[in-house]
Amino acid sequence: MCVEAGISTHSTPHSLRIGGNSGAAANGVPADVRWPHGRWLSPSMVDLCTWRAPDAGINLTRRMAEC
């Protein structure tokens, strides 16, 4: 089903976690909110696992919604 929506077969649960974190960051959710919500081990992990490309997380999240 997800393959039909164009989601790569290389996507993993961790990819979705990073995509959600990145999408939240792109929509202005501060790191101190994303840190506990995403159960990251430290604030530095939140920053490390935030994709900086403008649409990286958003496009994956939109495609997930179509599944």
PyMOL commands that set and color helices and strands:
alter all, ss='L'
color gray80, all
select helices_A, chain A and resi 13-26+31-37+43-48+56-65
alter helices_A, ss='H'
color red, helices_A
deselect
rebuild
show_as cartoon
